[in-house]
Amino acid sequence: MRRAQLLSLDAMLSLIIMMFVFAAVINTSTTLKGEITSMIGWYERSNIADNMLDVLTKSPGDPVDWELNPSAFRVIGLRSVNNTFAISYRKIVVMNENLPSVLGSLVNMSLGRNIMMSTYISKFELAGTFPTINGNYTLASTFVELNQPTYSFAIVNRTIVTDYTTISSSLNESSWIDVSQKKFVVERFEYNLSAGPSTEEPIVYGVLAQKPPINSHMEITAPDVAGNLTLVVLAGSGLKAILIYRNETGNPLSATLVENGTVINYSGNTSSISIPLTNVIGDNVNSVVGIWLYSLNGWARNEIEITIIPSLKWLLKPKFDEGIIKLVVWD
């Protein structure tokens, strides 16, 4: 080796080769790091829908009875407090009817992404006029097939949106879409004898846990003018229709109950009429009980009082129905 030559030819070649290898390793590491980062980002995004549904449906929320005051909750949750295997129908209703109040909580759960939530709940559907009123129980899974959600809304750019054109436009512009759909047991109990007429929402809904006491009865009071109301009663698997009416001012109230072609008539006085409760709902323990104020004519709702004596509320337990929540998440 010459005095001025620091490295031999072999050593120099080895150094050059090592530099190439080192550069290749650095380049590979950078590429691999990018791939890993990309995979982590994809994994995080692909689990947002599942994670959000888990958080929403596996916790009752904070406080656990937040549905009683939806403007003062801390964390939203749909899990029932009394039956922890089910989600609460009342919480589902309150969430969907108070979207501005729960918006912030839903945005946090979705990590700020856009979402569309569709909820499907099994229910009885009624149709017809007295004395022929038909009822049909439709499962949530059937409503999914028909694309007829009980409730549906979207949050796009942190704003509540119900217009599907806007939702569709945002979906079409997204580079990725994550979808999760889960089936649940929905706990439902209704007892609101002052609710208004509805072909869908019952004033009473549950399962009969005990036989009504002897002499239990339903009493209806109405103003002394002509008018009528129709009650539809689900007792077990059968439907009954009850017409309460007054044809002229000064006449006593009358009632006609129709079940499977059998007609029973009742008479009251000028202010009220009573019907034995066992004639209305039966006395079969563990049978489903539903009562709808189906129609009202000639009388105002605040002029009508429906009372069950003694209260049926304490003889009922919740009914459990099928429910499905579909959640779509996108950028």
Secondary structure, DSSP 8 states (H G I E B T S, - for coil): --TT--S-HHHHHHHHHHHHHHHHHHHHHHHHHHHHHHHHHHHHHHTHHHHHHHHHHS--EESTTGGGSTTS-SEE--B-SS-TTSEEHHHHHHHHH-HHHHHHHHHHHTTT-EEEEEEEE-EEEEEEETTEEEEEEE-HHHHHHHT--SEEEEEETTEEE--HHHHHHHHHT-S-EEEEEEEEEEEE-EE-TT----SSS-SEEEEE-S---TT-EEEEE--SSSEEEEEEEEETTEEEEEEEEESSTTS--EEEEEETTEEEEEE--SSEEEEEHHHHH---TT-EEEEEEEEEESS-GGG-EEEEES-GGGGEE-EEEEEEEEEEEE-
